[in-house]
Amino acid sequence: MTHHWSASQIPSQQGRTALITGANSGIGFQASLELARHGAHVLLACRTQAKGEEAATRIRQQIANASVEAVLLDLASLTSIRSFAAAFSATGRPLDLLINNAGVMALPERRTTADGFELQFGTNHLGHFALTGLLIPALLAAPQPRVVTVSSIAHKRGHMNFADLQGETSYRPWPAYSQSKLANLLFALELDRRAKAQHSKLLSTPVHPGVSRTNLFANGPGTADLKGKLLHIFGFAIMQPDTAGALPTLYAATDPAIRGGEYIGPDGPLEFKGSPTRVKPNRQALDPEAARRLWTVSEALTGVEYPPLA
């Protein structure tokens, strides 16, 4: 699809409004920085206002005329998600770009969101499912709306355990993470199918950043298990910086040639790092029956439906 694509190739984003979850660090921060650099008005969605304001300040220090705004959004709380979506909708502004980026990874012990969902499934998938659904009217009001959902190569080891989605019977950190990232892909591809079925202008594109040095590694897997230890020892040798990790997201968010349903990741060996290109999801991510089932379960759990794309 492309070779050695860099952020300098982003077309002008003037007049576009972008919302990025988890915008205060890692890929979310780098994507926010580059979109602001290219003229977008960027809403930095963060769990605390302080983190959002700090990120906004850092961007303004690098880009004098950056149009950035810190907004409070906790994906582990449906109340917070509804409150943000209602406030944004009340402004009457269209939303050109939604980047579902925030995530938690491989938490050593099972923890839950404010609504009692297992934290990884609840934050990584259900929170973004609810947010996207509530913002669909604002997205459809934009001329060329895009939803970019950040998955992971970990989806390849993922399995949708519909009998125990929330890890209540048995919780293991990595399988729970992989399942949440598979859910991201199933969701993004199902959103694309629904948009196409309605002849909608909405583009839904899943991406993955390869293996990138971000706060996910610092805040997620402990060194308690062998996998965690190995990641800490060898991780930095195989990881790319978050500036490079953000490129698949930025490419999917801005490139004029992108089509809905394409999956974008790095072109290097094992997709660990490299330049953004079209990559193939694993077979289980392409199962439309599993995607529909996940969609129905997600509607029931969050209470959010997608009437414009039903």
N, C-alpha and C positions, 0 to 999 in steps of 0.2 A: 504493500500500500504506500509506504513512504520510507525513506531512508534518512537517518540523521536529522530528523525533524527537531527543531529547537523552539524555545519560547519566543525567539525573535521573529518567528514566522506567523505568530498569532495576528490575524487581521484586526483592524480597529474594532474595539468593543464599545465605542461611543454610543450612548443612548441605550445600552443594555443594562438591565438590573440583574445581578447574580446573587444568589443566596448559597453560602457554603457552610455546611455543618462541620464542627470540629475545626474551626478556622484559626485557632490560636497557635497551632504548632504543626510541625511535620508537613505532610502533603497538603492539608487544608490551608495552612499558612502560605506555602509557596504558590499554590493555585490562586489564592486571594491576591497575593502580591503582583503576580503577572497579569491577572485580569484587570486590576487597578491600573497597572502600568500602561495597559492598552486601552484605557478609557472607560471601563465598565464602572457602574456604581455597585460596590460590593457590600453586601450585608454579611458581617462576620458573626455567625451564629455560634455562641459558646455557652457552656454550662453556667459560667458566672460572668456577670457584667464586667468585673475587674479584669478577667482574662481577655475578654473581648476588647476592652478599652486599651489594654496594654498592646495587643496585636495591632489595633488601629494606629496607635502611636508609632510602633515600629515600621509600619508601612509608610506612614506620612514622613518619617525620617528619611526613607529611601526615595520616596516619590512626592515631591513638594505639592503637586496639585491633585493627589489621590483623592478619589471620592469613596470613602469607606465609612461604614456605620456599624458599631457594635450592637448586636441584639442578643437578648437573653433567650436561650432555647436549650432545654435539657431533654434529650431524647429518651431518657429513662423515666420520663413523667408525661403521661398523656395530658394531664392538666396544663403543663408547661407548653406542650406542643399545640394544644387547642387555643391557648391564650395567645401564643405568638401568631398562629395562623389567622385568628380573628382580628388581631391588631393590624396585621399586614393587609388583610382583605379590606379592612375599613379605610385604608388609604386610597383604595381604588387604583393602585399602581399595577400594571401588568408585571409578571415575573418572567423574564426571558430565559433564565438559566437556574436550575436547581442542582446543586452538587451534593449528593448524599454520601458524605465522606466520613463522618465521625464513627469511631468504633472502639470497642474494648476487645482485648485478646487474651485468651487462655488463662482466665483468672484461676488461681490455684484452688480456691474453694468456691462452691456454688453460692452466688449472691443474687439478690432479686432487685428489680426496679421498684419504683414507688407503687406500681400497680400489681406487683407480685409476679412479674415475668422473670424468668431466668435472665440474668443481666446481659449476657452476650446476645442471645436471641432477641431479647426485649429492646436493647439499644441498637444493635447492628441492623436488625431486620424490622421488627414491629414499629419502632419509633420512626424509621424512615418511611415505612408503608403508610403510617398514619399522617405524617407530615406531607408526603407527596399527595395523598388523597385530598387533604384539606386545602392544598394549594392548587389543585387542578384548575379551578375557575380562573385564578390569577395567571396560571401558565397559558391557558387557552386564550387569554386576552392579549397575549404577546404575538407578534407577527411570526416568529420562528422559534417556538419554545423547545427547550431541550432539558431532559432529565438525565444526569450522569450519575450512575450508582457504582460505588467503589467496592469491588469484590476482592478476591485474593486467589493466588495459586493454591491456597489451602482448600479451596472448594473441591479440588480434585480428589481429596480424601474424605469429602463430605458425604453424609448420608442423611436423608430426611427421615428421622425417626418419629413418624406421626403418632406412634403409640406413647411416646414420651418426649415430646418436643421441648419441654421445659427442663429436662434432666431431673425430674422429681424422683424417679425410681433409681436412676443411676446417673451420676454426674462425673464426667471426665473432661478436664480443661480443653485439650486439643480437639477431641471429637465435637465438643460443644461449639468451639470456635469455627471449625470447618463446616459444620452444619449451618451456622449463621451466615457464613460467606457463600455457601451454596444457595441459601435462601435469597441473598442479595441478587444472585444471578437469575434464579428462577423468577423473582419478582420483576427485574428489569426486562427480561425477555417476554414475560407475560404482559407487562405494561405496553411493550412494543406491539405485541399481537393485537391487544385491545385497541390501541390507537389506530393501527392499520385497518382493523375491522370497521372502525367508525370513520375511515378516511380523514383522520385527524392530522393536523400539521405537527403534532407533538412527536419529537424524536426521543426515544428511550435507548440509552447506550450504556451497557456495563463496561467497566474497565478494571484492570488490576495494575498495581504499581511495581510488580516484580518484588524483589526483596530489598526493602528500603530502610535506612536508619531513621526511625521516628520514635516518638514517645510511646508508641504501642509496645515496643520492646522493653522500654524502661519501666512502664507501668503495668505490663501484663504478666508474661510468663515469669514466674519466680525461677530461681536456680535450684529449686527443690528437686525437680525431676531431671533425668538424664538429658531429655530433649532441651530443657531450659538451659542446662549447663553448657551443652554443645553449642547452642545458639549464641550464648555469651562468649564462648571461646572462639568459634569459627565465624560467627555471624558477620563481623566487620570485614572479613576478607571477601565475602561473597556479596555483601550489600552495596547498593549504590546510595549516594546522598539523596536526601529528600527533594532536592531541586530536580534531580533526574526522575525520582519516583513520581513526581507530580506531572510529568510530561504526558503520560497516557490520558490522564484526567483533562489536561488543558487541550490536548489534541481533540478528544471527543467533544469537548465543550465548545470549540471554536472553529474547527476546520470545516470549510464549506462542503467538502466532498463526503462527509460522514453520513451514513445511512442508519436509520433506526435498527436496533437489533444486532449491530456489529459489536464484537467484543474486542476491546483494544488493550494491548499489553506490550511489554518490551520484546524486541526481536532477537535478543541474545540467547545463548544456550540455556535450555530449561526455562526460558522466559524470566530468568532471575534479574537481568538488567539489559539495557540497550535502548534503542530508539523505538517510539511507539509505532505499532503496526496492528493489523487485524490478526487476532489469534483465535484458536478454537477452544470453546469450553468443553469440559468433559461430558460424556454421554448423559450422565444423570442430570446435568443442568439443562439439557435439551428436551426433557420429558414434559410435554404439555399437560399431561394428566396430573403429574406431581405439582406443576406450577398452578393449575386451576385449584387443586386441593389446598395448597398453601394459601392461595388468594382468599378462598372461602373461610379458612381457619383464621386468617389475619383480620378479615372483616369482622368476624365474630368476636375475636379477642380485643380488638381496638375500638369497635363500634364505628369505624370509618368505612364508608363506601365510596365508590367512584361513579356516581350517576352519569356524568357526561360520557364515560367510556364503558358503560354497562353493556 
